[in-house]
Amino acid sequence: MLKRPAAWLPLAFSGVAIVLIYGMIAVVGTPRRQADEGTAAHLFQIWLLLEVLLITFFAIKWMPREPRSTFIVVVLQILAVAIGCFPIFYFNL
């Protein structure tokens, strides 16, 4: 199931987002509150929207055909999104 682009694309997006988020925190640190959220916050918001759309598309397309393996992949995708969102909520960014 992970060979299908609809399955691995959200995981790849999450991997890139995780590297960017943790990389930004490692290099810059946690930013202070600003009037404008900044480019990183806007990129995070776009990433999160794309993730939701891609995961929903994958689930709708493949759940009727292969429910068990689709469920496992969706859980992996949601876990990857949670790992990407963790520093945002933990550091209150």
Buried (B, 14 or more C-beta within 10 A) or exposed (E): BEEBEBBBBBBEBBBEBBEBBBEBBEEEEEBEEEEEEEEBBEBBEEBBEBBEEBBEEBBEEBBEEEEEBBEBBBEBBBEBBEBBBEBBEEEEB
